[in-house]
Amino acid sequence: MPINRARDILKHQFGYDEFRMNQQAAIECVLAKQDCLVLMPTGGGKSLCYQIPALMLDGLTVVISPLIALMKDQVDALRHNGVAAAFLNSTQDGLTQNKIMTAVRDGEIKLLYVAPERLLQSGGQFIEFLKDIKVSLFAIDEAHCISSWGHDFRPEYTQLGRIKEWFAGVPVIALTATADDLVRRDIVERLQIEDAPTFTSSFNRPNIFYRVEPKRDTYNQLLDYLDERRDESGIIYCLSRSSVDSLAGNLRDDGFSVLPYHAGLDKDTRDAHQTKFLKDEVKIIVATVAFGMGIDKSNVRFVVHHDLPKNIESYYQETGRAGRDGLESEALLFFSRGDVVKLKGFAEVEGNSEQTEIMLKKLNTMAQFGDLKACRRKFLLEYFSETGAVTCGHCDNCLKTFDRFDGTVIAQKALSAVYRTNQRMGITYLVEFLRGAKTQKIWDSHKTLTTYGVGADISKENWLEYFRELIEQGYLEQTDGQYPTLVLTSKSRDVLKGNTTVELVKATGGAKQVKRATHDYLSDLFDELRATRADFARADNVPPYVVFSDATLIEMATYLPLNEADMLEMSGVGDAKFEKYGADFLHIVRSYCTQNKVETRIGLKAKSSRSPKKSSSTRRNFDGKDTYETTLNMFAQGQAIAEIAMNRGLSPNTIEAHLIRYIPSGEVQLHDIVAADKVDRIQAAIIQCGESAALAPIKELLGETYSYGEINAVMAQMGKAK
């Protein structure tokens, strides 16, 4: 059955035991050559919904992706999983592009990533090129970009509906992580796939802790927050470019590893900063919303919104960049009603009153989230038409205790203060006024008023909360403008006259995040594995998470795999990655266990419900042939390593690893892999580093001109193959 083959690919190519959410249903739909719309949360595994069918269908899968960085990340990840993938974009020279198009024409590429501009280039040259080859599937990533109602509208996406005219009968799969009902309808209409089934997975990200703090002394609040997370990777979003530059500079001065990112920086600078962040060379990116769409960095542990996002979709998409590996992460929003006023100007669409109304409604909903006294996760899920539990137990409000009380007297004091100061003052001033502040800030004429100082027994923090509640309940309104003031409403009079009772809420419990111990792992082993991962990432010029995610390393440091079968039980370790990296990581775990007299815990890990993974001597291709034997036969017929890699859709490193296995038996000669003038130097480095040395220190000793494959080959010759 096709789905059984899909499961084989899931396990052996990508290293996962089971499908999640609606992945299987979406894959079955595509394999049946039907259109579909897939809505999954960020990090939910949308890409597998088209990547697995791409490996099963006869022909090319074209992936339309909005960003160059996203294309490169996805292609790098696919190649490291042994998948023949490529991208075409403006960063490549003509020769490179021609080589890729030749490989596509020859059937050597299974997935091709392009921007919508490339697909729809003037003259239709690229469309004509695709018509001359067999295209089996179109995948449209970040599909919400097609809708003018969405938060990342891109006009070039609007022409993608013509795909159904040009390629009748070729299925289209549209994928997004954020789309309300209005946007969903717009997507299927514009793509001309109105009859397509929609596969909607839960939008719940249970590993993300949601927290909102009122803006007070925001920078010092942020410093306190970051001080506890100096070793973690995070993103801080600001509303303006100037705020990004200022905040990044201040944080750098305070000793944090941080870089800015916004559209005002030149392209080379933006690209360099993004690359440093992806490669863990810098811990924090301070950015505008220009940063992040499609960022696959899996180990982002926190996302901070220094300013209010303009809608829930943006907030959800941006916070969803945290914890893509499933580990505990946090989303922190600093909230101020002043931000709401600022954003109202951006919400107005000139000449389009309908869209302006929708944007303002979305902004007000975002403001409601900031003021919320109930479960934040439930609020988010209900926004996306999903019913959630009454409380999630994993947001700041669920960890607080709220006491409702008769706040009529407090409300009367607040409203009276607004009235006595002629409705010309902002919240901060009114709080200081009610608390009787002895500062020059308070007007001398106001210090003689009867209301001055009547709220001295209430803390500043509580007064701020009470004013926000009175705004939320409609007893006060906040004016527009750079310096918003509070004014009375039609409801205020009855309160002042004592004709209406006002109920207020006071938080009495703390809101500290409760860290859920999902993994009892050996942190010192994890650090060693992470260091080795960084070495491989530098050697391959890819972000560390492309080698293995933090979640995969944590599994290794938890269950302590000691052989190939155990290692292949680790989530995210497929055949290709094991062949390239598995031996070295196994060596580290084995050495750790020996040195610390620790036994494997592999028995604690739930085994795959499928049949056991095949051992190295019997691992097979999907056509049933032994993958190593296939490589050996092609090599014996005179094909070069690069040629075999191209023909098999595998990386040259993977092919090299196959051949190295045959060095001890003499079926492959050492000089087939390693130049003769390098052998003695490699042998000396191995001896110098010692019997138990991992590959990384040997590589460091030898330098950049020596590869891990060459080292492994010499070790195999010496009888020390790992």
N, C-alpha and C positions, 0 to 999 in steps of 0.2 A: 504493500500500500504506500502511496506517496507520502503520507504523514509519517510513516515509520522511517522512510529515508530522510525526511526532514528532521526527525529526532536524532538520527545518526549524525547528520551535519551539525546540529546544535551541540551535540556532545563532543564529537571528534574535531570539528573545525573551531568551535567557539568555547568549548570547555564547560558547558552548562548541562545539568541533568534534566531539567524540566522546563517546559514553556511556562511563561507567566501571563497573568491577566488574559487578554484576548489574542495573544500572539498566534496560537494554533488556529483559531477561527479565521483570522485575517490571512494567514498563510494558505489555508485550504481554499479560501475565496480567490486569492490570486492564482493559485495553481489551477483552479477551474476557469481561469481567464475572465474573471469578473472584476469590475471596478469596485473600489471600496474607499471609505473614509475611516481613518484610524485616529482616535483620540486617546492618548496615553499621557500620563504625567511625565515631566522631565526625568530622565533616568529610568523610565519604565520599560525600555527595550523596543522602541518603535522601529529602529533601524533593522532589527532582525526580521521584521515583518516583510521586508522586501529583499534583504540580503540572502536569506535562505532560499526563497523562490528563485532568485537570480542564479544560484548555483545548480538549481534543478531544471530550469527551463532551457530550452534549446535556443540560444541567441543572446543578444546583448540587453542588459538592463540599463536604462538611462536614468540617472538620478539628478533632478533639478534642485540645486541647493543655492541659497542666497549669498553665501559668504565664502571667500577664498580660503580663509582659515579653517572653516568647517570642512570644506572639501579635503584639504590636506590632512587634517586630523583623522577623518574617517578612512581615507585611503591608506594612511600609515597603519592604522589599526587593522584594517582588512589584510594588508600585506603581511603583517606580523602573525596573522592567523592563517597564512598560506593561501589567501584568496587573490586572484588576478584582478586587480582594480587599478584605475588610473583617473586623473582629472585633467580637464582642459581649462585653462584660464589665462588671464593677461600677464601673469608672472613668468610664463614660459616663452622662450624664443621660438621662432618659426620652425627650426630644425627639430626641437623637442616635440612640438605639436604635431609635426608631420610624422614623426616616428610613432607617436601614440595613435594617430589616425590609421596608420598602416597596420599596427597591431590590432586595432579594432576591426579593420576590414578583413584581416586574416583570421579572425575569431579567437585571438589570443587574450582578449580582455573580456571579463564577464560583467563588470560594473564600471560604467563611465559617469563621472560626476561633472556636470556643467552648470553654469549660471543661466538664468532665463535669458539674459542678453545674448549669450552665445547661441542658445537654441533658436532664438528669433531674430538673429542678425539680418541686416538688410540684404535683400537679394535672395534670401532663403537658401544660401549655399549649404549651410549645415543640415537643414532639413532634407535637402536633396541627397546629401551624403548618407544620412540615416536611412533614407528610402531605398538606397542601394544595398543595404545590409539587412540582416534579420534582427529586428528589435522585438524582444519578447515582453517587455514591461517598461512603463514609465512610472517612476516614483517621484512625487512632488513633496519635498521636505519643507517644514515650516509653512504649511499650506495656509495658515491664517493670514499670511502676507498678501494673499489675493483679494482680501476683503477690505473695502474702504471703511468698514465698521470696526476693523481690528486695530490692534495697538501697534503693529509694525507694517502698515500698509506700504506695498512697493508696486508702483504703477506698472512696471515691466511684467509683473505676475499676471496682470489682467488678460494678457493675450494667450495664456496657456490653454484656454479652452479649445483653441484651434488644433490641439494635438488629436482630438477625437475626429476632426475632419481629415487630417493628414494621414493618420494611422488607424483607420477603422478596424476594429477587431482586436487591437492591442490594448490590454487592460491598463488602467491608471489607478495607482494607489496614492491617495493624498494623506499626509500625516501631519499632525500638530499636537502640541501639548496644552494649548490654551485656546479655547473657542467657546463662547456662549452660544445659545440657540440661534441668535441672529447671524453670527459669523458662520456657523455651521451651514445654515441654509444658503448663505452667500457663496461659500466654497463650492458646494455641489452644483449650484446653478452656473457659476462662472466657468467651471471645468466641464460643464455639459455631462455630468454624471449623476443626474437627479435621481435615478433609480438605484444608485449604489447603496448597499447596506452600510450602516455606520457601526463600527465596533468601538464602544466607549468603555474604557476601563476606569476604575476608581481614580479620582484625582487626589486621593489621600496620599500624602508623603509622611508616613508614620514616624520616620527617623528625624524629621525636622521639628525642632522646638520653636514655636512662634512666640515672640515677645515684643511688646510695645512699651516704650518709655516716653513720657512727655519731655519735650525740649525745654530744658532749663539752662544748665551750664553744659551744653552739648559736648564741647570738646573734652572737658574733664570727665564727663560721663563716658565718652568713647575711650579715653586713655585708660580708665579703670577697667573697661571691658577688654581692651586689647592686651593689657598687661597680663591677663590670665591666659592669653592665647598666642604668645610670642612664637611658638613653634608650629602654629597652624596656618593654613592657607585660607585667605578670605578675600572677598570683594566688598568695597564700600561704594555705594552709589550716591552721587550728588546731583542737584538739579542743574547747576550751571558749570561751564568750563572754568570760570574764575574760582568757584568754590572747590573744584577738583584740584587745581594748581595750589591753592592756598592750603588746603587740608593735607595734601600729599607732602608739601614742603614742611609743614609743622610736624607731621608725624615722623618724617625723615630726621628732623632736628632732634626729636625726642627718642631717637635710636631704633626706629622700626624699619624693617626691610620693606620698602614701599616705592611704587612708581605710579605716575598719573596716566590716564588714557582718556582722550576725547577727540572730537573731530577737528579741533583747532590745531592739533599737532600734525606735523607732516607725516605722510604715509610711512616712511622708513622708520620714524620714531615710534609710531603706533605699533607697527609690526614688531619692532625690537622689544618693546615693553611687553606686548602680548606673549611673545616667544619666551622671554625670561620668566614670566609668570607660569606659563604652561610647563616649563622645564624645572620648576621649583627653584629657580635661581633668585627669585624675589618672592616674598611671602604674600604681600598685599597689593592689590590693584585698587586705586581710587579712580572712579570713572563716572562718566555720564552714561545714559542709556545707550550710547553708541557702542558700548562694550558688552559683549556677552552672547548675542544670539548664536545658538549652536555650539557654544563652548562646551567641549566634552570632558574637561578636566574633572576627574572623578573624585579628587581628594580635597575639594573646597569644603572647609569645615564651618564657615560662617559667611553670611551675607548681611551687611548692614545697609539700611536705607537712612542716610543722613538727612534726606528730605523726602517728602511724601511723593510716591508714584502717582501718576495721573489716573490710574484705574486699577481694578483688581487683576485684570489679565496681565498687565505689566508687572505688578507685584508678584503674582504667582509665578510667572515666567522667570523673573530675576531671582526670587528666593529659591526656585527650583534648581538653580545652578549649584546649590549646596547639597552635599551628601549624595551625589549620583552613584557612589559605591555602596549605598545602603547603610553606612555607618552614621552614628549620631552626629547631627549638625544643628545649626541654629540660624534663625532669621530674626534680626533685631531691627525694629523701626522706631526712629525718633519722630514723634508726632507733635505737630503744632497746627492749630487752626489758622495761623498766619500763612502756612504753606497752602492751605486750601484756597485762600484769597489770591495768592500769587498764581496758582494754577488755573484759576477761572479765566484769566486772560488767554492762556494757551488753548483752552477748550473751545473758544469761539472760532468757528469756521466761516470765513467771510462769504456771504452770498448763499449760505446753506443753513437755514434755520433748523431744519430737521436734524442734521448731523450735530449742530451745536447743542441742541437739546439732549441728544443721546450722550454726547461727551460730558455735559454737565451732570447728567444723571449718574454716569459712571464715576465721575469725580466725587459726587456726594456719597455714593456707596463706599468708595475708598475712605472717605472721612468717617463714615459710620464704623468701619473696621477699626480705625484709630481710637474712636471713643468707646468701643465695645466693652461691655461688662460681662459678657457671656463667653462661651467657648469660641475661640478664634477659628479653630479647625472646622467646626460645625458651620460657621458663617461662610467660610471659603467653599466648602463642599456644596452648601445650598445655593451659592451663587452659580455654580456650574451644574445646577439641577440634580444634585446628588444628596440623598438623605444621609446625614451623619448621626452619630450617637449624640445624646444630650450633652455629654462632656467627653473630652478625649483624654484627660489626665496628663496631657503633654503640651500645654501652652501656659503662658503666665496666668491667664484668668482662671484656668482649671486648678492651679495651685494656690490661688488666693481664696480667702473667705470673705464674702460680701455680706455686710449687714445693712438691711434696709431700715431706715428710721425716719421719724417725722422731722424734716428739715425746714419746716416753715419759717422759724425764727432766723435761721441762717440765710434762707432765701430772701427774707425781708431786709436783712442787713446788706446783702449784696445788691439788691435792686435799689435800695435807698442810696447806697454809695454811688451807683450809676446816675441816679436822679440828681443827687446833691452836687455832683461834679459836672452837671449839665450835659451828660451823655457825650463827653468829649475825650474820654480816657480809655486806654487799653487795659487788658487783663492784668498785666504785671503791675502797672501803676495802682490799679484798684486794690490789688492784694496788699501792696505796701501801705496804702492809705488805710485800709481796714485794720491792719496790724499795728498802726500807729508808728510807722517808721520815722526816726528822727534824722532824716537826711534832707539835703538840699533839693533832692528830686521832688519832694512833696511841696506843692505850692504853699506859701505862707497863708494865703486866703483859705485854703482847704483845711489847714490845721485848726482852724477855729470852728469847723462844722461839727455838729453833734455826732455824726457818724464816724468821725475820725477816731481810730483806735478801738472801735467797738468789737472788733474781731481779733484782738490780740491773743486770745486764748486758743486760737486755731492756727495750726502750722501753715506755712506757706504752701507746702505740697498739697495739703487738704483743701485750702482755698482754691488753688488752681483746678483741682478736680471738681469742686462744687460749681465753679463758674462754667466749666465745660458741660456739666450736667444740665445746668440751667439753660445753656444754649441749645443742647440736644433736646430738651423738653419744650423748647419754644418760649421760654420766659425772657430770654435775651436774644439779640441778634448781633452779629459781628459785621461791621461795615467793610466795604471793599477799600482798596487803596494800599499804599506802601505802609501806612501806619494805621491798621484797623482799630476802631474803637467799638465799645459796647453801647448799644441803645436798647431802650425798653420796647416791648411789644404790646399788642392788645391784651395779652394774658397777664401782663405785669400788674395792672391796676388792682385786680381782685386779690392778688397776693399781698400787696402793700396795705390794702384795706382789711385784711384778715378774713376775707370771704372764701379763700381757697387754701387747702392743705397741700403742701409740697413734700413729696417723698424723695429722699436722697439716698445714695448708696455709698458706703464707706468700706474700703478694703481693709481687713484686719489681719490677714495672713500674708506670709512672704510669698515671693514668686521666683525663688531660686530654681533653676533647672535641676531636675532630678536626673542624673546620669544613669541610664539603664545599662547594666553590665551584660551586653550581648555576647561579649567574647572575653574569656579568661585566657589571655595570651601572654607569652613571655616577651616582655617589652625589650629586653636586651637582645634577644634573637631577632625580633622584628626590626630593630635598628640596624643590625648586621645585614639582614636581608634587604633592607631599604638602601643601604650603602652600595651593595652589589648591584641592585636594580639601577641606581644612578649611574654606575660605571657602564652598564650595558646601554642605557639610554643615551649617554654621551657618545658611545661608540657608534650607535645606530642613528644618531642625530634625530631622536624622537623624544617626546615628553615621557617621563618615567612611567606614567600610568598606561602607556601603550605597551610597555614590557609586561608589567603586572600591576593591577590596581592595589591600593592599600588593603582592600577587603581580601584579596587573594593572599597577600603576604601575611595578613593576620590569621587566615586559616592555616597557613604553613606554621606559624608560630604558636598556634593553638593545638593542632593535631599531630604535628611533628612527623611528617611522612618520611619514611626511610628507604623506600624503593620506588620504582617507576609506577607500579600499580597504585600505590598510596598517593603519589604526587598527582596522578591523573584524576584522583578523587577530589582534588582541590578545585573549587569553583573558579572558572576563568582560565584553567590550564587545559588547553586542547592539544592535539597532536603536534601541530606546527610549533607552538610555543614550547612544548616539552622538548622537542628535538633541538631547538635553538638554545633554550635557557635551562631546561630542567635539570641537567646533570650538575651544573654549578650550584644551583639552589639546593639540590639534594645533598651535595657535598657539605654545604654550610650547616644544614640541619643535622646531618649525621655527626659532624665534628662537634657541634654544640652538645648534642645528646651524650657523646662519648666523654667530652671534657667535664660536663656537669652531672654525669651519671643520671640522666633523665631518660625515661622510657617513652616510646611512642604512645600517643593518645588516639591513634587512628580509629580505634574501636568505638570512640565516643561520637564519631561522625556518622550520621545517617548515610548509609550506602545508597547508591543509585538504585532505583527500582528496576532499571534495565539490566540487561546481561552485563557481566563484568567486562571491563575494557580489555582489549586485546593486548597481549604482551608485545614487547619490542620485536620478537621474532615472528609474530603473526599479525601485526597491525596491517590493516588492509585499506586499499582505496575503496571508494564507493562502487567501483565496478567489480570488487571482489579480489583484485590482484594485490599481492604484497607490495606495499609502496616502496620499501627499500630495494627489493629485487628489481622492480621496474626501473628505478634510478640506475642501479648497477648495470642492467642490460643496455640501457641507452648509452651509458658511459663506455661500455665495452664495444659498442658499435661506432665509437669515435665522436660522439657528440660532446661538445664542451659543456662545462658547468652552466654557463649563462644560457646556452641553447636549451639544455634540459629544463632549466628553470622556466624559460619562456614557454616551452612546449607543454609543461605540466601545470602551469599556472601557480608555481611555487616560487619562493624567494631563492636566490643563489645561495644564501646562508643555509637554508633548509636542505638543498641538494648537497651542499658540501658536508653537512652533518650526516646525511645518509651514507655518503661515500667513506667517511672517516670510520664508520662502523666496520668496514671491510679491510682496514689496514692491518689489524692483528692477524687476520687469516691469509694475508698476502694477495687477496683478490684486487686490492687497490694499493698502489705504491705510494709511499710518503711523498716522493718528488712530484706526484700528480697533483698534490695539494699545496705543498710548500716548496719554495725555491731552495735549491741546495745551499746557497750562501746564507740562508737564514737559520738552518737547522741547528748548527752548533750554538748559536747565540740563544735560541729558544731553550735548548737543553740546559744550558748554563743557568738561565733564569729560573727554570723549574727546580733545579738542584739548589740554587741559592734560596729560593722561597720555602723549600722544604716539602716533605711528603704530603702534608695535610693542607697545603696552600690552595686557596680558591683561585679561580682564573683571574679575577679582577686584580689582585696584587701582582701577579705575573705580568699581566698586560701593562700595568702601570710602570713596572720596571723596564719593560721592553720599549714602550713608546707607541706613538700613533701609527708607525709604519708596519706594525705587526697586528694581525687580526686574532680574534678569539678562535676562529676556525683553524688557523695555523698552529696555535698553541695546543688545541685539542688533538690535532693530527699528530704532533710530535709526542704528546702524552700517550696516544694510542700506540705509537711505535715503541715507546719505552715500556709498554705494558702497564701504563697507569691511566688508562682511559677512564674518564669519569662518567 
